[in-house]
Amino acid sequence: MIENVVKVPERVDAATWVQERIIGFGESVLSIVPSGFEAYARVFHPACPGGLYANLKPEQTEMTWAEVAKSKGTTVHRAMQWPSVIGTYSSSNYPRPQDHPGLEPTMGDLPLPTAQVVMEVLKGQTETPTRCWFAVLEGVAGLANFIRSRSSPGKWCMTTTNFNLLSLSISR
């Protein structure tokens, strides 16, 4: 059960340094993650029909951005954006072209195998693998009901967005 793994702190003091190191809004990666690190990693959430794992049929699996790019003949690079990967611009203002793959990146759901790879990398980069903090955008990541069920959710606002501060152990 998630409550045995993820903890919601009663106070958000641990997030103060994050808020102090956010630079601008919508300008760069430093608008959503704190400045001051030697390197940053971008994790591309896999694509599913309609962006939801629930839409996967039993015979289907999610696709990586690289797999989608290969099928569309587009180029994978570290600054890629989903519309360039699928070779089209897609939004509610523009109709999807006929060759749109029908896939969208999942929002707020990182599959366990991908999360485990990320945790292995993080484990080697921290002195406290038994207590790692992470911020979850309010209302996503399948954690909304869990967070609401806690008596003192660790919520704070960064720029114009609400986040929930959570902690868990990444050591085995």
MODELLER restraints for C-alpha pairs under 7 A, 6 or more apart:
rsr = mdl.restraints
at = mdl.atoms
rsr.add(forms.Gaussian(group=physical.xy_distance, feature=features.Distance(at['CA:5:A'], at['CA:168:A']), mean=5.94, stdev=0.5))
rsr.add(forms.Gaussian(group=physical.xy_distance, feature=features.Distance(at['CA:6:A'], at['CA:166:A']), mean=6.58, stdev=0.5))
rsr.add(forms.Gaussian(group=physical.xy_distance, feature=features.Distance(at['CA:6:A'], at['CA:167:A']), mean=5.80, stdev=0.5))
rsr.add(forms.Gaussian(group=physical.xy_distance, feature=features.Distance(at['CA:6:A'], at['CA:168:A']), mean=4.98, stdev=0.5))
rsr.add(forms.Gaussian(group=physical.xy_distance, feature=features.Distance(at['CA:7:A'], at['CA:166:A']), mean=5.64, stdev=0.5))
rsr.add(forms.Gaussian(group=physical.xy_distance, feature=features.Distance(at['CA:7:A'], at['CA:167:A']), mean=5.17, stdev=0.5))
rsr.add(forms.Gaussian(group=physical.xy_distance, feature=features.Distance(at['CA:7:A'], at['CA:168:A']), mean=6.19, stdev=0.5))
rsr.add(forms.Gaussian(group=physical.xy_distance, feature=features.Distance(at['CA:8:A'], at['CA:153:A']), mean=5.81, stdev=0.5))
rsr.add(forms.Gaussian(group=physical.xy_distance, feature=features.Distance(at['CA:8:A'], at['CA:154:A']), mean=5.91, stdev=0.5))
rsr.add(forms.Gaussian(group=physical.xy_distance, feature=features.Distance(at['CA:8:A'], at['CA:165:A']), mean=6.64, stdev=0.5))
rsr.add(forms.Gaussian(group=physical.xy_distance, feature=features.Distance(at['CA:8:A'], at['CA:166:A']), mean=4.89, stdev=0.5))
rsr.add(forms.Gaussian(group=physical.xy_distance, feature=features.Distance(at['CA:8:A'], at['CA:167:A']), mean=6.59, stdev=0.5))
rsr.add(forms.Gaussian(group=physical.xy_distance, feature=features.Distance(at['CA:9:A'], at['CA:153:A']), mean=6.57, stdev=0.5))
rsr.add(forms.Gaussian(group=physical.xy_distance, feature=features.Distance(at['CA:9:A'], at['CA:154:A']), mean=5.28, stdev=0.5))
rsr.add(forms.Gaussian(group=physical.xy_distance, feature=features.Distance(at['CA:9:A'], at['CA:166:A']), mean=6.51, stdev=0.5))
rsr.add(forms.Gaussian(group=physical.xy_distance, feature=features.Distance(at['CA:10:A'], at['CA:152:A']), mean=5.10, stdev=0.5))
rsr.add(forms.Gaussian(group=physical.xy_distance, feature=features.Distance(at['CA:10:A'], at['CA:153:A']), mean=6.19, stdev=0.5))
rsr.add(forms.Gaussian(group=physical.xy_distance, feature=features.Distance(at['CA:10:A'], at['CA:154:A']), mean=5.67, stdev=0.5))
rsr.add(forms.Gaussian(group=physical.xy_distance, feature=features.Distance(at['CA:11:A'], at['CA:154:A']), mean=5.64, stdev=0.5))
rsr.add(forms.Gaussian(group=physical.xy_distance, feature=features.Distance(at['CA:12:A'], at['CA:154:A']), mean=5.37, stdev=0.5))
rsr.add(forms.Gaussian(group=physical.xy_distance, feature=features.Distance(at['CA:12:A'], at['CA:155:A']), mean=6.82, stdev=0.5))
rsr.add(forms.Gaussian(group=physical.xy_distance, feature=features.Distance(at['CA:12:A'], at['CA:156:A']), mean=7.00, stdev=0.5))
rsr.add(forms.Gaussian(group=physical.xy_distance, feature=features.Distance(at['CA:12:A'], at['CA:165:A']), mean=6.74, stdev=0.5))
rsr.add(forms.Gaussian(group=physical.xy_distance, feature=features.Distance(at['CA:18:A'], at['CA:34:A']), mean=5.36, stdev=0.5))
rsr.add(forms.Gaussian(group=physical.xy_distance, feature=features.Distance(at['CA:19:A'], at['CA:158:A']), mean=6.23, stdev=0.5))
rsr.add(forms.Gaussian(group=physical.xy_distance, feature=features.Distance(at['CA:21:A'], at['CA:34:A']), mean=4.74, stdev=0.5))
rsr.add(forms.Gaussian(group=physical.xy_distance, feature=features.Distance(at['CA:21:A'], at['CA:35:A']), mean=5.24, stdev=0.5))
rsr.add(forms.Gaussian(group=physical.xy_distance, feature=features.Distance(at['CA:22:A'], at['CA:30:A']), mean=5.78, stdev=0.5))
rsr.add(forms.Gaussian(group=physical.xy_distance, feature=features.Distance(at['CA:22:A'], at['CA:31:A']), mean=5.48, stdev=0.5))
rsr.add(forms.Gaussian(group=physical.xy_distance, feature=features.Distance(at['CA:22:A'], at['CA:32:A']), mean=6.58, stdev=0.5))
rsr.add(forms.Gaussian(group=physical.xy_distance, feature=features.Distance(at['CA:22:A'], at['CA:33:A']), mean=6.37, stdev=0.5))
rsr.add(forms.Gaussian(group=physical.xy_distance, feature=features.Distance(at['CA:22:A'], at['CA:34:A']), mean=4.91, stdev=0.5))
rsr.add(forms.Gaussian(group=physical.xy_distance, feature=features.Distance(at['CA:22:A'], at['CA:35:A']), mean=6.29, stdev=0.5))
rsr.add(forms.Gaussian(group=physical.xy_distance, feature=features.Distance(at['CA:23:A'], at['CA:30:A']), mean=5.47, stdev=0.5))
rsr.add(forms.Gaussian(group=physical.xy_distance, feature=features.Distance(at['CA:23:A'], at['CA:31:A']), mean=5.16, stdev=0.5))
rsr.add(forms.Gaussian(group=physical.xy_distance, feature=features.Distance(at['CA:24:A'], at['CA:31:A']), mean=5.42, stdev=0.5))
rsr.add(forms.Gaussian(group=physical.xy_distance, feature=features.Distance(at['CA:25:A'], at['CA:31:A']), mean=4.92, stdev=0.5))
rsr.add(forms.Gaussian(group=physical.xy_distance, feature=features.Distance(at['CA:25:A'], at['CA:159:A']), mean=6.75, stdev=0.5))
rsr.add(forms.Gaussian(group=physical.xy_distance, feature=features.Distance(at['CA:44:A'], at['CA:65:A']), mean=6.92, stdev=0.5))
rsr.add(forms.Gaussian(group=physical.xy_distance, feature=features.Distance(at['CA:45:A'], at['CA:105:A']), mean=5.62, stdev=0.5))
rsr.add(forms.Gaussian(group=physical.xy_distance, feature=features.Distance(at['CA:45:A'], at['CA:106:A']), mean=5.77, stdev=0.5))
rsr.add(forms.Gaussian(group=physical.xy_distance, feature=features.Distance(at['CA:45:A'], at['CA:110:A']), mean=6.16, stdev=0.5))
rsr.add(forms.Gaussian(group=physical.xy_distance, feature=features.Distance(at['CA:46:A'], at['CA:62:A']), mean=5.86, stdev=0.5))
rsr.add(forms.Gaussian(group=physical.xy_distance, feature=features.Distance(at['CA:46:A'], at['CA:63:A']), mean=5.45, stdev=0.5))
rsr.add(forms.Gaussian(group=physical.xy_distance, feature=features.Distance(at['CA:46:A'], at['CA:64:A']), mean=4.79, stdev=0.5))
rsr.add(forms.Gaussian(group=physical.xy_distance, feature=features.Distance(at['CA:46:A'], at['CA:65:A']), mean=6.44, stdev=0.5))
rsr.add(forms.Gaussian(group=physical.xy_distance, feature=features.Distance(at['CA:46:A'], at['CA:105:A']), mean=5.37, stdev=0.5))
rsr.add(forms.Gaussian(group=physical.xy_distance, feature=features.Distance(at['CA:46:A'], at['CA:106:A']), mean=6.09, stdev=0.5))
rsr.add(forms.Gaussian(group=physical.xy_distance, feature=features.Distance(at['CA:47:A'], at['CA:62:A']), mean=5.51, stdev=0.5))
rsr.add(forms.Gaussian(group=physical.xy_distance, feature=features.Distance(at['CA:47:A'], at['CA:63:A']), mean=5.14, stdev=0.5))
rsr.add(forms.Gaussian(group=physical.xy_distance, feature=features.Distance(at['CA:47:A'], at['CA:64:A']), mean=6.23, stdev=0.5))
rsr.add(forms.Gaussian(group=physical.xy_distance, feature=features.Distance(at['CA:47:A'], at['CA:65:A']), mean=6.93, stdev=0.5))
rsr.add(forms.Gaussian(group=physical.xy_distance, feature=features.Distance(at['CA:47:A'], at['CA:103:A']), mean=5.54, stdev=0.5))
rsr.add(forms.Gaussian(group=physical.xy_distance, feature=features.Distance(at['CA:47:A'], at['CA:104:A']), mean=4.90, stdev=0.5))
rsr.add(forms.Gaussian(group=physical.xy_distance, feature=features.Distance(at['CA:47:A'], at['CA:105:A']), mean=3.98, stdev=0.5))
rsr.add(forms.Gaussian(group=physical.xy_distance, feature=features.Distance(at['CA:47:A'], at['CA:106:A']), mean=5.78, stdev=0.5))
rsr.add(forms.Gaussian(group=physical.xy_distance, feature=features.Distance(at['CA:48:A'], at['CA:56:A']), mean=6.64, stdev=0.5))
rsr.add(forms.Gaussian(group=physical.xy_distance, feature=features.Distance(at['CA:48:A'], at['CA:62:A']), mean=5.09, stdev=0.5))
rsr.add(forms.Gaussian(group=physical.xy_distance, feature=features.Distance(at['CA:48:A'], at['CA:63:A']), mean=6.70, stdev=0.5))
rsr.add(forms.Gaussian(group=physical.xy_distance, feature=features.Distance(at['CA:48:A'], at['CA:103:A']), mean=5.01, stdev=0.5))
rsr.add(forms.Gaussian(group=physical.xy_distance, feature=features.Distance(at['CA:48:A'], at['CA:104:A']), mean=5.67, stdev=0.5))
rsr.add(forms.Gaussian(group=physical.xy_distance, feature=features.Distance(at['CA:48:A'], at['CA:105:A']), mean=6.33, stdev=0.5))
rsr.add(forms.Gaussian(group=physical.xy_distance, feature=features.Distance(at['CA:48:A'], at['CA:106:A']), mean=6.56, stdev=0.5))
rsr.add(forms.Gaussian(group=physical.xy_distance, feature=features.Distance(at['CA:49:A'], at['CA:55:A']), mean=5.72, stdev=0.5))
rsr.add(forms.Gaussian(group=physical.xy_distance, feature=features.Distance(at['CA:49:A'], at['CA:56:A']), mean=6.46, stdev=0.5))
rsr.add(forms.Gaussian(group=physical.xy_distance, feature=features.Distance(at['CA:49:A'], at['CA:102:A']), mean=5.60, stdev=0.5))
rsr.add(forms.Gaussian(group=physical.xy_distance, feature=features.Distance(at['CA:49:A'], at['CA:103:A']), mean=4.36, stdev=0.5))
rsr.add(forms.Gaussian(group=physical.xy_distance, feature=features.Distance(at['CA:49:A'], at['CA:104:A']), mean=6.28, stdev=0.5))
rsr.add(forms.Gaussian(group=physical.xy_distance, feature=features.Distance(at['CA:50:A'], at['CA:102:A']), mean=6.31, stdev=0.5))
rsr.add(forms.Gaussian(group=physical.xy_distance, feature=features.Distance(at['CA:50:A'], at['CA:103:A']), mean=5.51, stdev=0.5))
rsr.add(forms.Gaussian(group=physical.xy_distance, feature=features.Distance(at['CA:50:A'], at['CA:104:A']), mean=5.46, stdev=0.5))
rsr.add(forms.Gaussian(group=physical.xy_distance, feature=features.Distance(at['CA:51:A'], at['CA:103:A']), mean=6.17, stdev=0.5))
rsr.add(forms.Gaussian(group=physical.xy_distance, feature=features.Distance(at['CA:51:A'], at['CA:104:A']), mean=4.26, stdev=0.5))
rsr.add(forms.Gaussian(group=physical.xy_distance, feature=features.Distance(at['CA:51:A'], at['CA:105:A']), mean=5.08, stdev=0.5))
rsr.add(forms.Gaussian(group=physical.xy_distance, feature=features.Distance(at['CA:51:A'], at['CA:106:A']), mean=4.46, stdev=0.5))
rsr.add(forms.Gaussian(group=physical.xy_distance, feature=features.Distance(at['CA:51:A'], at['CA:107:A']), mean=6.96, stdev=0.5))
rsr.add(forms.Gaussian(group=physical.xy_distance, feature=features.Distance(at['CA:52:A'], at['CA:106:A']), mean=5.81, stdev=0.5))
rsr.add(forms.Gaussian(group=physical.xy_distance, feature=features.Distance(at['CA:66:A'], at['CA:76:A']), mean=6.07, stdev=0.5))
rsr.add(forms.Gaussian(group=physical.xy_distance, feature=features.Distance(at['CA:68:A'], at['CA:86:A']), mean=6.95, stdev=0.5))
rsr.add(forms.Gaussian(group=physical.xy_distance, feature=features.Distance(at['CA:69:A'], at['CA:75:A']), mean=6.19, stdev=0.5))
rsr.add(forms.Gaussian(group=physical.xy_distance, feature=features.Distance(at['CA:69:A'], at['CA:76:A']), mean=6.52, stdev=0.5))
rsr.add(forms.Gaussian(group=physical.xy_distance, feature=features.Distance(at['CA:69:A'], at['CA:85:A']), mean=5.17, stdev=0.5))
rsr.add(forms.Gaussian(group=physical.xy_distance, feature=features.Distance(at['CA:69:A'], at['CA:86:A']), mean=6.40, stdev=0.5))
rsr.add(forms.Gaussian(group=physical.xy_distance, feature=features.Distance(at['CA:72:A'], at['CA:86:A']), mean=6.11, stdev=0.5))
rsr.add(forms.Gaussian(group=physical.xy_distance, feature=features.Distance(at['CA:72:A'], at['CA:87:A']), mean=6.94, stdev=0.5))
rsr.add(forms.Gaussian(group=physical.xy_distance, feature=features.Distance(at['CA:74:A'], at['CA:85:A']), mean=5.80, stdev=0.5))
rsr.add(forms.Gaussian(group=physical.xy_distance, feature=features.Distance(at['CA:74:A'], at['CA:87:A']), mean=6.80, stdev=0.5))
rsr.add(forms.Gaussian(group=physical.xy_distance, feature=features.Distance(at['CA:75:A'], at['CA:85:A']), mean=6.94, stdev=0.5))
rsr.add(forms.Gaussian(group=physical.xy_distance, feature=features.Distance(at['CA:83:A'], at['CA:89:A']), mean=4.89, stdev=0.5))
rsr.add(forms.Gaussian(group=physical.xy_distance, feature=features.Distance(at['CA:83:A'], at['CA:90:A']), mean=6.29, stdev=0.5))
rsr.add(forms.Gaussian(group=physical.xy_distance, feature=features.Distance(at['CA:90:A'], at['CA:96:A']), mean=6.02, stdev=0.5))
rsr.add(forms.Gaussian(group=physical.xy_distance, feature=features.Distance(at['CA:108:A'], at['CA:140:A']), mean=5.29, stdev=0.5))
rsr.add(forms.Gaussian(group=physical.xy_distance, feature=features.Distance(at['CA:108:A'], at['CA:141:A']), mean=4.03, stdev=0.5))
rsr.add(forms.Gaussian(group=physical.xy_distance, feature=features.Distance(at['CA:109:A'], at['CA:141:A']), mean=5.05, stdev=0.5))
rsr.add(forms.Gaussian(group=physical.xy_distance, feature=features.Distance(at['CA:119:A'], at['CA:170:A']), mean=5.95, stdev=0.5))
rsr.add(forms.Gaussian(group=physical.xy_distance, feature=features.Distance(at['CA:123:A'], at['CA:129:A']), mean=5.55, stdev=0.5))
rsr.add(forms.Gaussian(group=physical.xy_distance, feature=features.Distance(at['CA:123:A'], at['CA:170:A']), mean=6.32, stdev=0.5))
rsr.add(forms.Gaussian(group=physical.xy_distance, feature=features.Distance(at['CA:123:A'], at['CA:171:A']), mean=6.73, stdev=0.5))
rsr.add(forms.Gaussian(group=physical.xy_distance, feature=features.Distance(at['CA:129:A'], at['CA:169:A']), mean=5.87, stdev=0.5))
rsr.add(forms.Gaussian(group=physical.xy_distance, feature=features.Distance(at['CA:129:A'], at['CA:170:A']), mean=5.33, stdev=0.5))
rsr.add(forms.Gaussian(group=physical.xy_distance, feature=features.Distance(at['CA:129:A'], at['CA:171:A']), mean=5.33, stdev=0.5))
rsr.add(forms.Gaussian(group=physical.xy_distance, feature=features.Distance(at['CA:130:A'], at['CA:168:A']), mean=6.99, stdev=0.5))
rsr.add(forms.Gaussian(group=physical.xy_distance, feature=features.Distance(at['CA:130:A'], at['CA:169:A']), mean=4.08, stdev=0.5))
rsr.add(forms.Gaussian(group=physical.xy_distance, feature=features.Distance(at['CA:130:A'], at['CA:170:A']), mean=5.95, stdev=0.5))
rsr.add(forms.Gaussian(group=physical.xy_distance, feature=features.Distance(at['CA:130:A'], at['CA:171:A']), mean=5.64, stdev=0.5))
rsr.add(forms.Gaussian(group=physical.xy_distance, feature=features.Distance(at['CA:131:A'], at['CA:167:A']), mean=6.25, stdev=0.5))
rsr.add(forms.Gaussian(group=physical.xy_distance, feature=features.Distance(at['CA:131:A'], at['CA:168:A']), mean=5.53, stdev=0.5))
rsr.add(forms.Gaussian(group=physical.xy_distance, feature=features.Distance(at['CA:131:A'], at['CA:169:A']), mean=4.89, stdev=0.5))
rsr.add(forms.Gaussian(group=physical.xy_distance, feature=features.Distance(at['CA:132:A'], at['CA:167:A']), mean=5.36, stdev=0.5))
rsr.add(forms.Gaussian(group=physical.xy_distance, feature=features.Distance(at['CA:132:A'], at['CA:168:A']), mean=5.47, stdev=0.5))
rsr.add(forms.Gaussian(group=physical.xy_distance, feature=features.Distance(at['CA:132:A'], at['CA:169:A']), mean=5.94, stdev=0.5))
rsr.add(forms.Gaussian(group=physical.xy_distance, feature=features.Distance(at['CA:132:A'], at['CA:170:A']), mean=6.96, stdev=0.5))
rsr.add(forms.Gaussian(group=physical.xy_distance, feature=features.Distance(at['CA:133:A'], at['CA:165:A']), mean=6.96, stdev=0.5))
rsr.add(forms.Gaussian(group=physical.xy_distance, feature=features.Distance(at['CA:133:A'], at['CA:166:A']), mean=5.73, stdev=0.5))
rsr.add(forms.Gaussian(group=physical.xy_distance, feature=features.Distance(at['CA:133:A'], at['CA:167:A']), mean=4.33, stdev=0.5))
rsr.add(forms.Gaussian(group=physical.xy_distance, feature=features.Distance(at['CA:133:A'], at['CA:168:A']), mean=6.70, stdev=0.5))
rsr.add(forms.Gaussian(group=physical.xy_distance, feature=features.Distance(at['CA:134:A'], at['CA:165:A']), mean=5.97, stdev=0.5))
rsr.add(forms.Gaussian(group=physical.xy_distance, feature=features.Distance(at['CA:134:A'], at['CA:166:A']), mean=5.44, stdev=0.5))
rsr.add(forms.Gaussian(group=physical.xy_distance, feature=features.Distance(at['CA:134:A'], at['CA:167:A']), mean=6.06, stdev=0.5))
rsr.add(forms.Gaussian(group=physical.xy_distance, feature=features.Distance(at['CA:135:A'], at['CA:163:A']), mean=5.93, stdev=0.5))
rsr.add(forms.Gaussian(group=physical.xy_distance, feature=features.Distance(at['CA:135:A'], at['CA:164:A']), mean=5.55, stdev=0.5))
rsr.add(forms.Gaussian(group=physical.xy_distance, feature=features.Distance(at['CA:135:A'], at['CA:165:A']), mean=4.75, stdev=0.5))
rsr.add(forms.Gaussian(group=physical.xy_distance, feature=features.Distance(at['CA:135:A'], at['CA:166:A']), mean=6.20, stdev=0.5))
rsr.add(forms.Gaussian(group=physical.xy_distance, feature=features.Distance(at['CA:136:A'], at['CA:163:A']), mean=5.41, stdev=0.5))
rsr.add(forms.Gaussian(group=physical.xy_distance, feature=features.Distance(at['CA:136:A'], at['CA:164:A']), mean=5.19, stdev=0.5))
rsr.add(forms.Gaussian(group=physical.xy_distance, feature=features.Distance(at['CA:136:A'], at['CA:165:A']), mean=6.59, stdev=0.5))
rsr.add(forms.Gaussian(group=physical.xy_distance, feature=features.Distance(at['CA:137:A'], at['CA:162:A']), mean=6.33, stdev=0.5))
rsr.add(forms.Gaussian(group=physical.xy_distance, feature=features.Distance(at['CA:137:A'], at['CA:163:A']), mean=4.54, stdev=0.5))
rsr.add(forms.Gaussian(group=physical.xy_distance, feature=features.Distance(at['CA:137:A'], at['CA:164:A']), mean=6.39, stdev=0.5))
rsr.add(forms.Gaussian(group=physical.xy_distance, feature=features.Distance(at['CA:138:A'], at['CA:162:A']), mean=5.56, stdev=0.5))
rsr.add(forms.Gaussian(group=physical.xy_distance, feature=features.Distance(at['CA:138:A'], at['CA:163:A']), mean=4.95, stdev=0.5))
rsr.add(forms.Gaussian(group=physical.xy_distance, feature=features.Distance(at['CA:138:A'], at['CA:164:A']), mean=5.98, stdev=0.5))
rsr.add(forms.Gaussian(group=physical.xy_distance, feature=features.Distance(at['CA:147:A'], at['CA:153:A']), mean=6.24, stdev=0.5))
rsr.add(forms.Gaussian(group=physical.xy_distance, feature=features.Distance(at['CA:154:A'], at['CA:164:A']), mean=5.54, stdev=0.5))
rsr.add(forms.Gaussian(group=physical.xy_distance, feature=features.Distance(at['CA:154:A'], at['CA:165:A']), mean=5.14, stdev=0.5))
rsr.add(forms.Gaussian(group=physical.xy_distance, feature=features.Distance(at['CA:155:A'], at['CA:162:A']), mean=6.90, stdev=0.5))
rsr.add(forms.Gaussian(group=physical.xy_distance, feature=features.Distance(at['CA:155:A'], at['CA:163:A']), mean=5.69, stdev=0.5))
rsr.add(forms.Gaussian(group=physical.xy_distance, feature=features.Distance(at['CA:155:A'], at['CA:164:A']), mean=4.45, stdev=0.5))
rsr.add(forms.Gaussian(group=physical.xy_distance, feature=features.Distance(at['CA:155:A'], at['CA:165:A']), mean=6.04, stdev=0.5))
rsr.add(forms.Gaussian(group=physical.xy_distance, feature=features.Distance(at['CA:156:A'], at['CA:162:A']), mean=5.75, stdev=0.5))
rsr.add(forms.Gaussian(group=physical.xy_distance, feature=features.Distance(at['CA:156:A'], at['CA:163:A']), mean=5.55, stdev=0.5))
rsr.add(forms.Gaussian(group=physical.xy_distance, feature=features.Distance(at['CA:156:A'], at['CA:164:A']), mean=6.49, stdev=0.5))
rsr.add(forms.Gaussian(group=physical.xy_distance, feature=features.Distance(at['CA:157:A'], at['CA:163:A']), mean=6.08, stdev=0.5))
